[in-house]
Amino acid sequence: MTADGLTLIGEVATPLGERTATILALHPNPTGGGMMDSHIYKKAANRLPEMAGIEIIRFNTRGTESEAGKSEGEYDHGNSERFDVEAAIEYAFGTCHADNLWVMGWSFGTDLALRHARDQRIKGLILLSPPLKYSKPEELLFWAVDGRPITALIPEFDDYLRPAEAVVAFSAIPQIELINVDEGKHLWLGEPQVYRVLSEITKIVAPGRLPLPVEY
């Protein structure tokens, strides 16, 4: 439950064996169909626990619906979603007992991560297709001062922020690693792009489990 009294829908995919890391996944904008089951996240949950020992925590932010159900509340352009992110982080530590927690955002979810995932127990951020639509300069400055690692995957043909633009947009954060993905697009459609994203995620949080199997 969030600090403002809402119940959120979520799901945890946990490895049967050793847990190498936990990733809290913040989904794309629900106004464009984003939800906890958006394909990269669902495939990460289906594959990474077994392939790499990575636990995946997914949830629907307020007012967002998926096959698992609809979270209470109403969409608030990334503002009141702060309570959702904070509640999910607390769940990851308090209920799942995460000891190596990374927060991953995709599109709208990257803004939620940059704005609201500040808990000092988090190891770092992973950003997929960041549009920087809702993040303010002072929120980027927080991470510059904070110093924790941030990796951003920037698609060559992104709809919102392409590699050359990303260099300028993220220039305030000296420690960020920008990975330019050739032929990538905002939605990461197609199995080669899915494999690339899952491999980059694993390289960050559980490098000893690379390379990932090509077939699953």
FIBAGU-946526 format. One line per 10 residues: their letters; for each residue y, z, x of C-alpha. Coordinates in Angstrom, 3 decimals, m for minus. Example, Ala and Ser with C-alpha at 12.3 -4.5 7.8 and 13.67 -1.06 7.14 Angstrom:
REM FIBAGU-946526
as	m4.500/7.800/12.300 | m1.060/7.140/13.670;
This chain:
REM FIBAGU-946526
mtadgltlig	0.000/0.000/0.000 | 3.495/m0.829/1.232 | 6.299/1.691/1.698 | 7.924/0.348/m1.482 | 4.742/0.856/m3.507 | 3.036/m2.540/m3.614 | m0.670/m3.271/m3.251 | m1.515/m6.288/m1.100 | m4.646/m8.453/m1.092 | m6.341/m8.907/2.261;
evatplgert	m9.579/m9.478/4.145 | m10.983/m8.391/7.501 | m13.474/m10.483/9.494 | m15.078/m8.256/12.127 | m17.574/m9.235/14.857 | m21.056/m7.775/14.614 | m21.072/m7.029/18.325 | m18.343/m6.099/20.780 | m14.770/m6.437/19.507 | m12.600/m7.987/22.199;
atilalhpnp	m9.315/m7.978/20.252 | m7.803/m7.830/16.781 | m5.385/m10.411/15.412 | m3.178/m9.755/12.392 | m2.428/m13.156/10.850 | 0.867/m13.780/9.012 | 0.591/m16.865/6.824 | 2.916/m19.833/6.171 | 5.537/m19.807/3.427 | 4.009/m19.310/m0.029;
tgggmmdshi	6.716/m21.570/m1.501 | 4.909/m24.425/0.258 | 1.403/m23.221/m0.554 | 0.963/m20.834/2.390 | m1.450/m17.933/1.925 | m4.089/m15.919/3.748 | m6.591/m18.779/3.247 | m4.397/m21.437/4.879 | m6.918/m23.498/6.823 | m6.275/m22.391/10.422;
ykkaanrlpe	m6.510/m18.746/9.408 | m9.608/m19.182/7.282 | m11.320/m21.072/10.114 | m10.226/m18.428/12.608 | m11.763/m15.750/10.388 | m14.955/m17.761/9.953 | m15.408/m18.592/13.645 | m13.640/m16.290/16.094 | m15.504/m13.041/15.318 | m18.818/m14.650/16.322;
magieiirfn	m17.498/m17.071/18.947 | m15.169/m14.702/20.795 | m15.566/m11.193/19.374 | m12.086/m11.417/17.861 | m11.424/m9.512/14.646 | m9.142/m11.358/12.203 | m7.086/m9.503/9.589 | m5.534/m11.738/6.915 | m3.492/m10.754/3.876 | m1.212/m12.205/1.221;
trgteseagk	2.409/m11.147/1.449 | 4.118/m9.966/m1.734 | 3.800/m12.348/m4.649 | 1.355/m14.610/m2.787 | m1.940/m15.685/m4.340 | m5.215/m16.952/m2.909 | m8.821/m17.108/m4.073 | m9.167/m13.405/m3.254 | m6.329/m12.460/m5.598 | m2.570/m12.034/m5.814;
segeydhgns	m0.532/m9.421/m3.991 | 1.898/m7.428/m6.084 | 5.644/m7.975/m5.914 | 7.815/m11.054/m5.519 | 8.611/m13.374/m2.642 | 11.810/m12.330/m0.839 | 12.512/m15.015/1.793 | 11.090/m12.851/4.568 | 13.262/m9.798/3.911 | 11.262/m7.270/1.871;
erfdveaaie	8.174/m8.762/3.491 | 9.038/m6.339/6.288 | 7.233/m3.665/4.277 | 4.174/m5.925/3.993 | 4.020/m6.534/7.747 | 4.491/m2.857/8.548 | 1.792/m1.831/6.055 | m0.630/m4.385/7.502 | 0.033/m3.154/11.039 | m0.615/0.420/9.966;
yafgtchadn	m3.818/m0.704/8.257 | m4.945/m2.442/11.446 | m4.511/0.732/13.474 | m5.337/3.383/10.891 | m8.257/1.795/9.033 | m9.597/m0.827/11.451 | m8.877/1.334/14.527 | m7.594/m1.669/16.460 | m7.096/m0.958/20.148 | m5.987/m4.435/21.269;
lwvmgwsfgt	m3.818/m5.733/18.423 | m1.922/m9.008/18.543 | 0.215/m10.386/15.734 | m0.036/m14.102/15.014 | 2.358/m15.990/12.771 | 2.177/m19.545/11.511 | 5.394/m21.277/10.364 | 7.083/m18.754/7.994 | 4.725/m16.172/9.435 | 6.318/m16.624/12.874;
dlalrhardq	9.639/m15.494/11.451 | 7.927/m12.466/9.913 | 6.402/m11.665/13.305 | 9.654/m12.025/15.226 | 11.641/m10.048/12.669 | 9.267/m7.313/11.608 | 6.291/m6.849/13.980 | 8.052/m4.456/16.346 | 5.526/m1.617/16.420 | 5.186/m0.601/20.061;
rikglillsp	1.383/m0.471/19.815 | 1.222/m4.265/19.372 | 0.258/m6.089/22.590 | 2.229/m9.271/21.894 | 2.891/m12.199/19.560 | 1.285/m15.608/19.041 | 3.466/m18.166/17.237 | 2.080/m21.352/15.665 | 4.629/m24.037/14.701 | 7.666/m21.713/14.684;
plkyskpeel	10.555/m23.159/12.629 | 12.984/m20.324/13.454 | 14.340/m20.648/9.923 | 14.821/m16.967/9.139 | 15.013/m15.325/12.578 | 18.470/m14.336/13.769 | 19.752/m14.378/17.384 | 19.735/m10.588/17.554 | 16.057/m10.562/16.552 | 15.212/m12.901/19.415;
lfwavdgrpi	17.261/m10.686/21.713 | 15.086/m7.717/20.703 | 12.056/m9.465/22.194 | 13.953/m10.486/25.305 | 14.753/m6.846/25.981 | 11.341/m5.632/24.836 | 9.486/m7.832/27.314 | 6.096/m8.028/25.617 | 4.319/m11.399/25.944 | 4.926/m14.120/23.391;
talipefddy	3.135/m17.453/23.306 | 4.319/m20.274/21.034 | 2.328/m23.423/20.284 | 4.796/m26.240/19.652 | 3.408/m29.442/18.091 | 4.672/m32.722/19.533 | 5.414/m34.038/16.041 | 6.415/m30.806/14.296 | 8.445/m31.130/11.109 | 10.911/m28.403/12.089;
lrpaeavvaf	10.983/m27.611/15.813 | 9.703/m29.976/18.497 | 9.095/m29.191/22.184 | 12.519/m30.137/23.599 | 14.271/m28.266/20.798 | 12.027/m25.237/21.272 | 13.114/m24.864/24.904 | 16.710/m24.450/23.740 | 15.923/m22.394/20.640 | 13.837/m19.832/22.555;
saipqielin	15.990/m19.750/25.695 | 17.037/m16.168/24.913 | 13.464/m14.924/25.487 | 12.674/m15.323/29.200 | 9.029/m14.240/29.000 | 7.994/m16.622/26.221 | 5.349/m19.203/27.090 | 5.881/m22.473/25.252 | 2.740/m24.600/24.979 | 3.499/m28.174/23.972;
vdegkhlwlg	0.590/m29.682/22.044 | 0.346/m33.464/22.338 | m0.154/m35.225/19.011 | 0.114/m31.869/17.224 | 1.696/m31.564/13.793 | 3.035/m28.605/11.860 | m0.097/m28.146/9.751 | m2.649/m28.570/12.588 | m4.877/m30.830/10.504 | m8.101/m32.228/11.930;
epqvyrvlse	m10.889/m30.564/13.862 | m9.496/m31.404/17.350 | m6.267/m29.580/16.509 | m8.154/m26.620/15.021 | m10.273/m26.358/18.171 | m7.146/m26.491/20.344 | m5.433/m23.719/18.382 | m8.497/m21.453/18.341 | m9.007/m22.030/22.059 | m5.391/m21.149/22.864;
itkivapgrl	m5.661/m17.994/20.749 | m8.811/m16.969/22.614 | m7.222/m17.736/25.984 | m4.493/m15.203/25.175 | m6.498/m12.304/23.738 | m10.075/m12.770/25.034 | m10.051/m15.273/27.932 | m13.483/m14.204/29.102 | m14.997/m15.781/25.976 | m13.881/m19.317/26.828;
plpvey	m14.842/m22.068/26.431 | m15.486/m21.884/22.705 | m18.519/m23.769/21.387 | m17.618/m27.268/20.247 | m19.948/m27.091/17.263 | m20.125/m24.273/14.762;
